[in-house]
Amino acid sequence: MIMATNVTRDLIYNLVPKASPRALLLTSRLLIIPFLAIPLWWTYTSPPPILSEFMSGSAVAQAGIFFFVVAVSMYWKRATKVGAIATIIYGMAVALLHPSVYGKFVPPFNHWGIWALTLIFGCGAIYVGLSLLTKPAPEERLAKLFTKQS
């Protein structure tokens, strides 16, 4: 997701500086598809064992952290930077509890499923909860990226 945003901002925006924020946002949304599909396909088809564990752990961290911070923020106007920052901090801390890292010393995080669900659902709860408890961006700023639904 970060790569899709970087390509949009660093390449496309520099080539077409007059592109509207809405067009750039749509481009980022579309670029997420290949940037997620390629590594997942490679991991599925024939990865080396260590890469398989790295990619699966990375996918869980992406699902927990970046899904909310990047993808949900593209659609949810009520998201706040406090919610996003707290989600990143929480997700990074829980990522260290991966069963192959420090989780092996901290039961129940020595179980892959418990670790993954704690990371993903915890990130979602923190993101939504803190976003609802903190002040959102001004409506004028949001209007540039979100059209009003009638």
Secondary structure, DSSP 8 states (H G I E B T S, - for coil): -HHHHHIIIIIIHHH-TT--HHHHHHHHHHHHHHHHHHHHHHHHH---HHHHHHHHHHHHHIIIIIIIIIIIHHH-TT--HHHHHHHHHHHHHHHTT-TTTTGGGSTTTTSHHHHHHHHHHHHHHHHHHHHHHS----HHHHHTT-----
